[in-house]
Amino acid sequence: MTPLEYEFLRKLLKERSGLDLSSDKQYLVESRLIPLARRAGLADLAELVQKIKSGAEAVTSDVVEAMTTNETFFFRDKIPFDHLRQTILPALVQARAHRRSLRIWCAASSTGQEPYSIAMYVKEFAALAGWRVEIVATDLSNEVLEKSKAGIYSQFEVQRGLPIQMLVRYFTQIGELWQLNPDIRAMVTHRQLNLLEDFSHIGTFDVIFCRNVLIYFDQETKTGVFERLARSIEPDGVVALGAAESVVGITDAFKPCPDRRGIYRPNADRSARGGAAPLMPHSFRVVAAR
Ligand SMILES: C[S@@+](CC[C@H](N)C(=O)[O-])C[C@H]1O[C@@H](n2cnc3c(N)ncnc32)[C@H](O)[C@@H]1O
């Protein structure tokens, strides 16, 4: 691949998915895209680049999807799921008692282990019996969404993070594979969604899991995603980020929940000011507010 071809692909991926590749990742692009080019009947990456430039949309989205990293597993990092069960759901059961409904969004859900981990905990949360709990799983990649919808996992996948009792309770063995039972699958709705685009149409949520996707974006892209997430979360809702992700130095739209690692709340001070970022020194704001 020539430096110009690499630059073209790097720019395309940044624009389409937010993926921010450093200048030394040619090997990664080659290892993922050469097989794709062959499957598309193209001789090499030069032909693939030409095809994209000619406006072949299907190949272009295949390229973008092929460059996503879909690593995930059940109850990944454990802590956010402990918070969900021990503090977030109990607080929401009280706060939403009048409407008996909850909306939970898993914003980069990959092959489904994350939204289904949430679904299994919701199912086991007795106080939510009879409530309408909507769990929305979205991802940029249609391929992972299809796998998620099927809810079929290999022995290796169900051995990663899933307690054996839950495997027995919620899965059915099909040959060497395991399928989630229909009642758990039915708790999750799937749709394709790019976090780079406006997503106001999906409404507001009480809980958003947006984990292990922002790490692939540059600072400006992360700020944009946080701004949109801030408009999609209820004022008393919570956002869970991945272990290597944070809002610190990136946005003031959210602030960390004390003693709850990885959990963030919308910044109420900021909402009270109409969502605008602070423009004036604190001392001036205090004087102006009087
Ligand atoms: C590493 S996986 C994380 C899966 C899960 N959230 C977890 O923490 O285990 C990242 C996912 O983000 C998705 N993704 C990448 N760019 C995206 C974008 N711009 N919009 C929505 N999803 C994106 C990928 O397709 C991939 O499935």
The ligand as a Gaussian input file, in Angstrom:
#p B3LYP/6-31G(d) Opt

LIG

0 1
 C      -14.611000      -2.905000      21.302000
 S      -16.304000      -3.010000      20.894000
 C      -17.044000      -2.675000      22.463000
 C      -18.243000      -3.532000      22.706000
 C      -18.886000      -3.356000      24.097000
 N      -19.380000      -2.020000      24.287000
 C      -17.925000      -3.705000      25.192000
 O      -17.449000      -2.807000      25.903000
 O      -17.608000      -4.884000      25.356000
 C      -16.527000      -1.483000      20.009000
 C      -17.770000      -1.436000      19.155000
 O      -17.975000      -0.098000      18.717000
 C      -18.499000      -0.129000      17.410000
 N      -18.256000       1.174000      16.774000
 C      -17.097000       1.653000      16.270000
 N      -17.275000       2.885000      15.767000
 C      -18.578000       3.212000      15.979000
 C      -19.368000       4.350000      15.689000
 N      -18.860000       5.413000      15.073000
 N      -20.661000       4.318000      16.041000
 C      -21.208000       3.236000      16.656000
 N      -20.503000       2.132000      16.965000
 C      -19.201000       2.122000      16.636000
 C      -17.771000      -1.286000      16.748000
 O      -18.466000      -1.776000      15.621000
 C      -17.665000      -2.278000      17.892000
 O      -18.686000      -3.238000      17.850000

